[in-house]
Amino acid sequence: MRGREVQVLRGVDLRVTKGEVLVVIGPSGSGKSTLLRCLNFIAPPDQGSVTFLGRRLTGDVPRRRPAERIRYERELRYFRTHIGIVFQHFNLFPHMTAADNVALGPMRGLGLSGHDARERSVEELTRVGMADKVNAYPSQLSGGQKQRVAIARALAMRPQLMLFDEATSALDPELIGGILDEMKRLAETGMTMIVVTHEMGFAREVGDRVVFMDEGRIVEEGAARELIENPKNERTQAFLSAILS
């Protein structure tokens, strides 16, 4: 992907299997967040493609034939509907309650009625320990509670893949553990997850595989515990030495 003629990702080739928890680590500016944004086409890749559940999509938007563009838009909606993403910043609508924030996606994206979407939102908020905050507004919630609402919002779309982009980095230290516990519980249900994080304890305990990125490339990958404890690449070694010290 290029932005202002700066190549952000370079020859990234990655495969994730169903039910796997893949953890992506690396220094700031290494392309981790851009990778996630390319996967659900928030930032479509300039080159290459993404294959998801047997469907392949590129960043090239058909311009000449209306039928091709319609097919492209249909595939794009499929990707975005079935790939949930949780950002480091919560992006909640301040004028809407927690339940309404969660219900909005199922109504607009899945065509659920207001009643059914509300039921689903309450179900997902309960799942993440927010049953007593369904009618609270974002201004009435702590950072950890806002992130739980963001997780519930993504889960309400019934995704097949969950992306977490530094989901704990904007939280106070005492709130991080609660969100990591929610992510761990989600992994235990068999959800396929790609997690960008600096939380090496989570990566070691929950991750099946770890990918280390630097300068837009995948430098090293391997089984989570093995890579974290015995990295082979010098750049991986230097990064882990700094972050674990």
C-alpha angles and dihedrals in degrees: 000000000000130000120178087350091301113129106223101177123035121197096324111182114178136163125193122188126216112279094014124134108214117189119202117202135173144116123300112283094024094121100259097128092040089055091057092046090053092051094062094028099246080131106022113216117250091218137020129023145258121230115200125174090343095310120115124206133177131194092247108107112209108241108175108048117054092205092056091049091050090052090048093051090049092053091045091054089049092054094047093045095050098038113069122197133196117195131203088248114057101226094201120162104251095210093055130075121243090259093049092048089054095043096052096077097050090049097048100030103034101026095239118162118251090254095050093043090051091051091050093047092052089048093053094043089052089050091059095044098261101113091123093051102053092115096040122111121230091254088062094053133083121237092260091050091050090053090051088054089050090052091048089049091056093045092050088071089061093234125195092210130034123204120197116194108195089313093178102038095093093049131097111255094252091057098049097080093057093054092045088052090054090051091048091051090050091052089051090060089062097256114160107238140183110195127190107198148138091214100111094180089060091045092052096044103037106021121095093193136010128211120197115206129192130170092356096306136103101244100176139358135179147124108329102242094039095051094045094047099035111024114179102197118079093226091051090049092051093048095049092044090055097044096044097044 
